[in-house]
Every structure is written in C-alpha cells, then in structure tokens.
Amino acid sequence: MRLVDSSFFRIASLVLAGLFAPGALAAEPTREDQVRAELERQLRAMVPESPSEVQLLFEGFKPEDGYRLVETDFLLDGQPLAVPSLEELNAPGLHRLAVVKVEPGDHTLVSRVTYTNGSWSLFSETNGFLWKITASVGFQSQRGLRVLVKASPAVVPNAPDPRLKLKLTHAVTAEMIKPPQDEPAVAAITPVDAGSPVKSPPDAGTPVKVAQPSATPDAGVKPTTVVSVTPPVERTPVATSRLRLQVTSKKPTAATAFVRGTGEPVKLVVRSAPGRKPQDVPLTAGAYTVDLIADGFLAQTRQVELTAGAESSLAFALVPAPKATQAAKVLEDHIELPQPLSFDEKKPVPTKASLAGLELLVDLLVRQPKARLRIEGHTDGREVPPPARQGLSDARARAVADLLVRAGVAPSRVEAVGMGDRSPKAPNLIPRGRELNRRVELVLLRP
C-alpha cells in the first residue's frame, strides 16, 4: 500500500511540474494584444486586397519601316476592347490599349491587326498588299498583381512568301499593384490620446482622420490609433464624340444607317431632302463602320475614326440600283459582274470602262455583312515573261482590293492573292483568249 501511494505522488509531481514548466501553457493575450488584433482586423476591412488587373500595351513599327496600320481588333476573353485610334497607334512608341479589372484565373488575349505597305512602288512585290495577322496568348492573373501584355509586330527575314513577311508577338510580365492615389489608402498611423475628438472632414483631397473604436484601456495599455484616409478624387468625364451623317438624293428618301464599332451597334433612319441638315449621332471615341441601305438604291459603306470630343462627317450620295438583270450575281460562291473587271496588257489596274462593277460589288458586301471577299489575280501567257507573271497577278488583285477599301469596305473583309497564268480561262493562242485571261476572280467567303 505504501508503494502505491509513493508511486502516485511521484507521478502527480511530474505532471504538475510539466504543466507549470515555461511554455507548457499558452500565455493569455494581454489587453494590448487584443486592441492591436482588433485594429488590424478593421484595417483589413477598410483596405481590401487589390483585385487582379490586366494592362494591354501595343508597340508598332516606326514610320521609317514603311508599314502602316489600317485596322485593329483586340479581344480579351472573347470580349472586344475599345482601343486608341489608328492615328495614335501608328505613332512611334509604346501605347496603352486598355486597363481591365479581371477575376483571378486564366485569361486569353486575341490580337488581330492589318498592315499595308506605306510606300508606293509599282515594282515592289508587296505594293498595296494587306497583311492580316492574328495571334493569341494565354496568361494567369492573381489578386494584387498587374499583368502586362504587350503586342508588337515584327518583320520575318527571308520569309518564303510575302504574305508571311510580318508576324505578331506577345510578351507577358507581371508586377505588384500599388494602391492608386485617388482611392482610399492607409497614409499613416499616428498614436493619439484615447477619446480625442475627431474633426469634420475637410475639403476633398485632404487626409481625413478616422478614429477606430476600442474598449477603455487598462493601465499600461497603449492608446488606440488613428488611420489617415485620402478621399477619392472625382474623375473628369470623357467627352462624347459626334458623327454627322449627310444623305443626298434627287428625291426625298429614307435610308437606314447601321453604325458598328465601339459599344453597342446603332440603327437609325436618315432622311434625305433638299436643304436638310445632317443628322447628329453621339458616340464614344473609336473606329466605326457605317453601312447605308435604302430601297431602290445601291448600298454603301464608310469607315470613320472618332476622337474624344470631336466631330466627324460622312456624306452619302444615293445611286439608283440597276435592274435585276444588271446586278451582281453569286454562283457557287463566285461573284459575276454584268461587266467584268478587265486589264490592259502589263497593267495592274483595271480599265476605267470596267470600274462601274465596283459599286455593285460594294452593294453585295454591305448586304452580306458577315461575308468576306477573296480576289484572285490572273495574267495571260504572253504579256510578261514567266518570272514576272506571279508579281503582276498579285498587283492586279491588290489593286482591286485597294479600290474597294477606298470605296469604304473594311480592309479586314478583303484579301488578295495572285495566281499567275496557272488557271487560264481561254486559250492564249488568240488575242480574245488572252484578254479573257487578264482578269480577277471574285470569291465570296461566307462564315
């Protein structure tokens, strides 16, 4: 019995010694620790964690490189972005396209740009050529990080095909987001006496002291703190652009205008009458396509670039539509004009007598806004030596594409390709056959 008692007391002594050993029990938080923990919690509530941000940049060619940007289209996760004007993007240097707040996770940017050769030379193989380049890049975003995505074109040395001479690349980097100056942010934490009065907020832009509530401190506890917060500064509203539409015709006519570009599409009725003032359309700055359709008249289209707070004008002169027998027809995706575009020997530009068909071609493209056009140039078998036939056929296709762009068709809807003399339409042995072979084929590309 004594052995049991002595063993019990020895075990109890060891347990008590372990319980009261240094570090065996967590020290109870002091009043000061509780006040600081509560303050930190309130600070986190006042200044939440920064969201994810994506900043899109673009750096194009220098003017001396000889390439000019004629069209852009940037899509972030399938949504189009409003970007600066072509005039701004053609200027040298780095340009900021957009700054977008996004949710953390995976994202995709698709960039589409169209370049043309800015220097005109009849003997250049890329004269009037349009490079339509598409590239995409995937990246991840996290809270508190800013992802920088830069798109930039480049020249491919020794490209086997002129159509592959230009390419588009993306560079992705990331940086920490710093609190913006015009949003609430912790500026300083200064100890003050507990219970000190808080003055009324001064004018905007002056730091405002916000007292944090706390329980009455015990003796020896440090006083509460004050957080200095800068109120948000009002942003200057973006000036609205204005598009002035003028429609003229011999008789009063009502036409329908479709305005597509930045923001939601706009559909409106524009009336033509002698002395009628242009119709104003308020829009945000950006690039727009304006299609005009009126019963009994040929449809027309224009491209316009609006700058913030500025006015731009577009004038349409309605042209009566021809009879059905004189309209453009589509047979198995090939467009047939009542008078085909024809070319003189060794000439890349269509003859003036055959240019009337371009209005019919524009009318067809406007009435099928989702379709695109491929222009295939051809030569006969004798007009130039064999090595030069490919270049001449390219020039003919590009010349027709350029005429359509000047008529208002978006460059992205037209592509040009040369076929040389590989697909003759008639024998090259007789003059009439060679005349038929000097041509362009018009192929309608439907989605």
C-alpha positions as CSV (number, residue, x, y, z in Angstrom):
1,M,0.0,0.0,0.0
2,R,2.8,2.4,0.8
3,L,4.4,1.5,-2.6
4,V,1.2,2.5,-4.4
5,D,0.9,5.8,-2.5
6,S,4.5,6.8,-3.1
7,S,4.2,6.0,-6.8
8,F,1.1,8.0,-7.1
9,F,2.6,11.1,-5.6
10,R,5.7,10.8,-7.8
11,I,3.5,10.7,-11.0
12,A,1.4,13.6,-9.8
13,S,4.5,15.7,-9.1
14,L,5.8,15.0,-12.6
15,V,2.5,16.1,-14.2
16,L,2.3,19.3,-12.2
17,A,5.9,20.1,-13.0
18,G,5.2,19.7,-16.7
19,L,2.1,21.8,-16.6
20,F,3.9,24.7,-14.9
21,A,7.1,24.5,-17.0
22,P,7.9,27.5,-19.2
23,G,5.9,27.3,-22.5
24,A,3.7,24.4,-21.4
25,L,0.6,26.7,-21.4
26,A,-0.1,29.4,-23.9
27,A,0.1,32.8,-22.3
28,E,-3.2,34.6,-22.2
29,P,-3.3,37.6,-24.6
30,T,-2.9,40.9,-22.9
31,R,-5.3,43.8,-23.4
32,E,-2.8,45.5,-25.7
33,D,-2.6,42.4,-28.0
34,Q,-6.4,42.3,-28.2
35,V,-6.6,46.0,-29.1
36,R,-3.9,45.6,-31.8
37,A,-5.6,42.4,-33.2
38,E,-9.0,44.3,-33.5
39,L,-7.3,47.2,-35.2
40,E,-5.6,45.0,-37.7
41,R,-9.0,43.4,-38.5
42,Q,-10.6,46.7,-39.1
43,L,-7.7,47.9,-41.3
44,R,-8.1,44.8,-43.5
45,A,-11.8,45.6,-43.8
46,M,-11.1,49.2,-44.7
47,V,-8.4,48.5,-47.3
48,P,-9.4,45.2,-49.1
49,E,-6.9,43.2,-51.1
50,S,-6.3,44.7,-54.6
51,P,-8.2,42.9,-57.4
52,S,-6.5,41.5,-60.5
53,E,-5.6,43.9,-63.3
54,V,-4.6,43.4,-66.9
55,Q,-2.8,46.2,-68.8
56,L,-2.6,45.8,-72.6
57,L,0.1,47.5,-74.5
58,F,1.0,47.9,-78.2
59,E,4.2,49.0,-79.9
60,G,4.0,49.2,-83.7
61,F,6.5,49.9,-86.5
62,K,8.5,53.1,-86.8
63,P,7.5,55.4,-89.7
64,E,10.7,54.7,-91.4
65,D,10.0,51.0,-91.5
66,G,7.4,51.6,-94.3
67,Y,4.3,49.8,-92.8
68,R,1.0,51.4,-91.9
69,L,-1.6,50.0,-89.5
70,V,-5.1,50.1,-91.1
71,E,-7.2,48.0,-88.8
72,T,-7.1,46.5,-85.3
73,D,-9.3,44.2,-83.3
74,F,-8.3,43.1,-79.7
75,L,-10.4,40.6,-77.8
76,L,-9.9,39.7,-74.1
77,D,-11.7,36.5,-73.1
78,G,-13.9,36.9,-76.3
79,Q,-14.9,40.5,-75.5
80,P,-13.8,43.3,-77.8
81,L,-11.8,46.1,-76.3
82,A,-12.1,49.8,-77.1
83,V,-8.6,50.9,-78.1
84,P,-7.0,54.2,-79.2
85,S,-7.4,55.4,-82.8
86,L,-5.3,54.2,-85.7
87,E,-3.6,57.6,-85.9
88,E,-2.4,57.2,-82.3
89,L,-1.3,53.6,-82.8
90,N,0.7,54.5,-85.9
91,A,2.7,57.0,-84.0
92,P,6.1,55.6,-82.7
93,G,6.5,54.4,-79.2
94,L,4.6,52.3,-76.7
95,H,0.8,52.7,-76.4
96,R,-1.5,51.6,-73.7
97,L,-4.5,49.9,-75.3
98,A,-6.7,49.3,-72.2
99,V,-6.6,48.6,-68.5
100,V,-9.1,46.0,-67.3
101,K,-10.0,44.7,-63.9
102,V,-10.4,40.9,-64.1
103,E,-11.2,37.9,-61.8
104,P,-8.2,35.8,-60.8
105,G,-7.6,32.8,-63.1
106,D,-6.9,32.0,-66.7
107,H,-7.4,34.6,-69.5
108,T,-6.8,34.8,-73.2
109,L,-6.0,37.8,-75.4
110,V,-6.6,37.6,-79.2
111,S,-4.9,40.3,-81.3
112,R,-5.8,41.0,-84.9
113,V,-4.0,43.7,-86.9
114,T,-3.9,44.6,-90.6
115,Y,-0.9,46.4,-92.0
116,T,-0.2,47.7,-95.5
117,N,2.9,48.9,-97.3
118,G,3.0,52.6,-96.7
119,S,5.4,53.3,-99.5
120,W,4.1,53.1,-103.1
121,S,6.2,51.5,-105.7
122,L,4.9,49.8,-108.8
123,F,7.9,47.4,-108.9
124,S,7.6,46.3,-105.3
125,E,6.2,42.8,-104.8
126,T,4.3,44.0,-101.7
127,N,2.8,47.1,-103.3
128,G,-0.7,47.6,-101.9
129,F,-0.5,44.3,-100.0
130,L,-2.5,43.8,-96.8
131,W,-1.0,41.7,-94.0
132,K,-3.8,40.3,-91.8
133,I,-2.1,39.0,-88.7
134,T,-3.8,37.1,-85.8
135,A,-2.0,36.0,-82.7
136,S,-3.2,34.9,-79.2
137,V,-1.7,34.4,-75.8
138,G,-2.9,32.8,-72.6
139,F,-1.9,34.0,-69.1
140,Q,-3.0,33.8,-65.4
141,S,-3.9,36.6,-63.1
142,Q,-3.9,36.8,-59.3
143,R,-5.1,39.3,-56.7
144,G,-2.7,42.1,-56.1
145,L,-0.9,41.5,-59.4
146,R,-0.9,43.6,-62.6
147,V,-0.3,41.5,-65.7
148,L,1.3,43.5,-68.6
149,V,0.7,42.0,-72.0
150,K,2.5,43.8,-74.9
151,A,1.6,43.1,-78.6
152,S,4.1,44.1,-81.2
153,P,4.6,43.3,-84.9
154,A,7.9,42.3,-86.4
155,V,9.4,41.6,-89.8
156,V,10.3,38.0,-90.7
157,P,13.7,38.0,-92.5
158,N,13.9,35.8,-95.6
159,A,10.2,34.8,-95.5
160,P,9.4,32.3,-98.2
161,D,6.2,34.0,-99.1
162,P,5.4,37.8,-99.0
163,R,2.2,37.0,-97.0
164,L,4.4,35.7,-94.2
165,K,6.7,38.7,-94.1
166,L,5.1,40.1,-91.0
167,K,4.2,38.4,-87.7
168,L,2.7,39.5,-84.3
169,T,4.1,38.5,-81.0
170,H,3.1,38.9,-77.3
171,A,5.2,39.5,-74.2
172,V,3.7,38.9,-70.8
173,T,5.1,40.2,-67.5
174,A,3.6,40.9,-64.0
175,E,4.1,43.4,-61.2
176,M,2.6,44.2,-57.8
177,I,-0.3,46.6,-57.7
178,K,0.3,49.7,-55.6
179,P,-2.7,51.5,-54.1
180,P,-3.9,54.2,-56.5
181,Q,-3.5,57.8,-55.3
182,D,-7.2,58.5,-56.0
183,E,-8.6,55.6,-54.0
184,P,-8.8,55.2,-50.2
185,A,-5.4,54.0,-48.9
186,V,-3.7,54.0,-45.5
187,A,-1.4,57.0,-45.4
188,A,-0.1,56.9,-41.8
189,I,-0.8,55.5,-38.3
190,T,-0.2,58.0,-35.5
191,P,-0.8,57.4,-31.8
192,V,-3.2,59.9,-30.1
193,D,-4.8,60.1,-26.8
194,A,-7.8,57.8,-26.3
195,G,-11.1,59.7,-26.7
196,S,-9.6,62.6,-28.6
197,P,-12.3,64.3,-30.7
198,V,-12.3,63.8,-34.5
199,K,-12.8,66.9,-36.6
200,S,-15.2,67.1,-39.5
201,P,-13.8,66.1,-42.9
202,P,-12.1,68.9,-44.7
203,D,-12.2,69.5,-48.5
204,A,-11.7,66.6,-51.0
205,G,-8.1,65.6,-51.3
206,T,-7.2,66.3,-47.7
207,P,-6.5,63.3,-45.5
208,V,-9.4,62.5,-43.1
209,K,-8.7,61.0,-39.7
210,V,-11.0,58.1,-38.8
211,A,-10.9,57.0,-35.1
212,Q,-11.0,53.3,-34.5
213,P,-13.4,52.3,-31.6
214,S,-11.9,50.2,-28.8
215,A,-12.7,49.3,-25.2
216,T,-11.5,51.5,-22.4
217,P,-7.9,50.6,-22.0
218,D,-6.5,49.3,-18.8
219,A,-3.5,51.0,-17.1
220,G,-0.3,50.4,-19.0
221,V,-2.1,49.7,-22.3
222,K,-1.1,51.9,-25.3
223,P,-3.8,54.3,-26.6
224,T,-5.8,53.5,-29.7
225,T,-4.6,54.7,-33.2
226,V,-6.0,56.8,-36.0
227,V,-6.0,55.9,-39.7
228,S,-5.4,58.7,-42.2
229,V,-7.5,58.1,-45.3
230,T,-7.5,60.1,-48.5
231,P,-10.9,60.6,-50.0
232,P,-11.4,59.6,-53.7
233,V,-10.9,62.4,-56.3
234,E,-13.6,62.8,-58.9
235,R,-12.6,61.8,-62.4
236,T,-13.1,64.1,-65.3
237,P,-15.9,62.6,-67.6
238,V,-14.9,61.5,-71.1
239,A,-16.1,63.9,-73.8
240,T,-18.6,62.5,-76.2
241,S,-17.8,62.3,-79.9
242,R,-20.3,63.3,-82.6
243,L,-20.8,61.8,-86.1
244,R,-22.7,63.9,-88.6
245,L,-24.5,61.9,-91.3
246,Q,-25.5,63.6,-94.6
247,V,-27.5,61.7,-97.2
248,T,-28.4,63.3,-100.6
249,S,-30.6,62.2,-103.4
250,K,-32.7,63.7,-106.2
251,K,-36.0,62.9,-104.3
252,P,-36.7,62.7,-100.6
253,T,-35.7,59.3,-99.4
254,A,-35.5,57.4,-96.1
255,A,-32.4,55.3,-95.6
256,T,-31.3,53.1,-92.8
257,A,-27.8,53.6,-91.3
258,F,-26.1,50.8,-89.3
259,V,-23.3,52.1,-87.1
260,R,-21.0,49.3,-85.8
261,G,-17.8,49.6,-83.8
262,T,-17.1,50.7,-80.2
263,G,-20.0,49.9,-77.9
264,E,-23.4,48.6,-79.0
265,P,-24.5,48.8,-82.7
266,V,-26.7,51.7,-83.6
267,K,-29.5,51.6,-86.2
268,L,-31.2,54.8,-87.2
269,V,-33.3,56.3,-90.1
270,V,-31.6,59.1,-92.1
271,R,-33.8,61.1,-94.4
272,S,-32.6,63.0,-97.5
273,A,-34.3,66.2,-98.7
274,P,-33.1,69.4,-100.3
275,G,-31.7,71.7,-97.6
276,R,-32.0,69.1,-94.8
277,K,-29.3,69.4,-92.1
278,P,-27.0,66.5,-91.3
279,Q,-28.2,64.1,-88.6
280,D,-26.0,64.1,-85.5
281,V,-25.2,60.7,-83.8
282,P,-23.4,60.9,-80.4
283,L,-20.9,58.2,-80.0
284,T,-17.8,57.3,-77.9
285,A,-14.4,57.7,-79.4
286,G,-13.2,54.8,-81.6
287,A,-13.3,53.2,-85.0
288,Y,-16.7,52.6,-86.7
289,T,-18.2,51.1,-89.9
290,V,-21.3,52.9,-91.2
291,D,-23.5,50.9,-93.7
292,L,-26.3,52.8,-95.5
293,I,-29.1,50.8,-97.1
294,A,-32.2,52.3,-98.9
295,D,-34.8,50.7,-101.1
296,G,-34.2,51.1,-104.8
297,F,-30.6,52.3,-104.3
298,L,-27.2,50.7,-104.1
299,A,-25.9,50.1,-100.5
300,Q,-22.8,52.0,-99.4
301,T,-20.3,51.8,-96.6
302,R,-17.8,54.0,-94.9
303,Q,-15.0,53.7,-92.3
304,V,-14.6,56.5,-89.8
305,E,-12.3,57.2,-86.8
306,L,-13.7,59.3,-84.0
307,T,-11.6,61.1,-81.4
308,A,-12.9,62.1,-78.0
309,G,-14.9,65.4,-78.0
310,A,-14.5,65.9,-81.8
311,E,-16.9,65.9,-84.7
312,S,-16.6,63.9,-87.9
313,S,-18.8,64.0,-91.0
314,L,-19.8,61.3,-93.6
315,A,-21.7,62.1,-96.8
316,F,-23.6,59.6,-98.9
317,A,-24.9,60.3,-102.3
318,L,-27.6,57.7,-103.2
319,V,-27.2,55.9,-106.5
320,P,-30.2,54.2,-108.0
321,A,-29.9,50.4,-108.2
322,P,-29.8,48.8,-111.6
323,K,-32.3,46.3,-112.9
324,A,-32.1,42.8,-111.6
325,T,-30.5,41.7,-114.9
326,Q,-27.7,44.1,-114.3
327,A,-27.0,43.3,-110.7
328,A,-24.1,41.2,-109.3
329,K,-24.8,37.5,-109.0
330,V,-23.3,34.8,-106.9
331,L,-22.9,31.4,-108.5
332,E,-21.3,28.7,-106.3
333,D,-19.5,31.4,-104.2
334,H,-18.1,33.1,-107.3
335,I,-19.4,36.7,-108.0
336,E,-20.2,37.5,-111.6
337,L,-20.5,41.2,-112.5
338,P,-22.5,42.2,-115.6
339,Q,-19.3,43.8,-116.9
340,P,-16.2,42.0,-115.6
341,L,-13.2,43.9,-114.5
342,S,-10.7,43.9,-117.4
343,F,-7.0,44.8,-117.7
344,D,-4.8,46.1,-120.5
345,E,-1.6,44.2,-121.2
346,K,1.1,44.5,-118.5
347,K,-1.2,46.9,-116.5
348,P,-2.1,46.1,-112.8
349,V,-5.1,48.5,-112.6
350,P,-8.5,47.7,-114.2
351,T,-9.5,49.8,-117.1
352,K,-11.8,52.8,-116.4
353,A,-14.5,51.4,-118.6
354,S,-14.9,48.3,-116.3
355,L,-14.9,50.1,-112.9
356,A,-18.6,50.5,-112.8
357,G,-18.9,47.0,-111.4
358,L,-17.2,48.0,-108.2
359,E,-20.3,49.8,-106.9
360,L,-22.3,46.5,-107.4
361,L,-19.6,44.6,-105.6
362,V,-19.8,47.1,-102.6
363,D,-23.6,46.8,-102.6
364,L,-23.3,43.0,-102.3
365,L,-20.8,43.1,-99.5
366,V,-22.9,45.6,-97.5
367,R,-26.0,43.4,-97.7
368,Q,-24.0,40.4,-96.5
369,P,-22.1,42.0,-93.6
370,K,-20.6,38.7,-92.3
371,A,-19.1,37.6,-95.7
372,R,-15.6,38.3,-96.9
373,L,-14.1,38.6,-100.4
374,R,-11.1,36.9,-101.8
375,I,-9.7,38.5,-105.0
376,E,-7.6,36.2,-107.2
377,G,-5.5,37.9,-109.9
378,H,-4.6,36.3,-113.2
379,T,-2.4,37.0,-116.3
380,D,-2.3,35.7,-119.8
381,G,0.5,33.5,-121.1
382,R,2.4,36.1,-123.1
383,E,2.1,39.7,-121.7
384,V,5.2,39.4,-119.5
385,P,8.0,36.9,-119.1
386,P,7.2,33.9,-116.9
387,P,9.1,35.1,-113.8
388,A,7.1,38.3,-113.7
389,R,3.6,36.8,-114.1
390,Q,3.2,36.0,-110.4
391,G,4.0,39.5,-109.4
392,L,1.7,41.0,-112.0
393,S,-1.2,38.8,-110.9
394,D,-0.6,39.8,-107.3
395,A,-0.6,43.5,-108.2
396,R,-3.9,43.2,-110.0
397,A,-5.6,41.5,-107.0
398,R,-4.2,44.1,-104.7
399,A,-5.2,47.0,-106.9
400,V,-8.9,45.8,-106.9
401,A,-8.7,45.3,-103.1
402,D,-7.3,48.8,-102.7
403,L,-10.2,50.3,-104.8
404,L,-12.7,48.5,-102.6
405,V,-11.1,49.8,-99.4
406,R,-11.1,53.4,-100.9
407,A,-14.9,52.8,-101.6
408,G,-15.4,52.2,-97.8
409,V,-15.1,48.4,-97.4
410,A,-13.2,47.4,-94.3
411,P,-9.7,46.1,-95.1
412,S,-10.3,43.0,-92.9
413,R,-13.1,41.9,-95.3
414,V,-10.9,41.8,-98.4
415,E,-7.9,39.5,-99.2
416,A,-5.8,39.5,-102.4
417,V,-3.8,36.6,-103.9
418,G,-2.1,36.2,-107.3
419,M,-2.5,33.1,-109.4
420,G,-0.1,33.9,-112.2
421,D,-1.0,32.3,-115.5
422,R,-1.7,28.8,-114.0
423,S,-5.5,28.9,-114.4
424,P,-6.3,30.2,-117.9
425,K,-9.9,30.8,-118.8
426,A,-9.4,30.7,-122.5
427,P,-6.6,29.7,-124.9
428,N,-3.7,32.1,-125.1
429,L,-3.2,31.5,-128.8
430,I,-5.7,34.2,-129.9
431,P,-6.0,37.9,-128.7
432,R,-9.5,37.4,-127.4
433,G,-8.4,34.4,-125.2
434,R,-5.5,36.4,-123.7
435,E,-7.9,39.3,-123.0
436,L,-10.2,36.9,-121.1
437,N,-7.2,35.6,-119.1
438,R,-6.2,39.1,-117.9
439,R,-8.7,39.2,-115.1
440,V,-9.6,38.8,-111.4
441,E,-11.9,36.1,-109.9
442,L,-14.1,37.2,-107.1
443,V,-14.8,34.6,-104.4
444,L,-17.4,35.2,-101.7
445,L,-16.3,33.7,-98.4
446,R,-19.2,33.1,-96.1
447,P,-18.8,32.3,-92.4
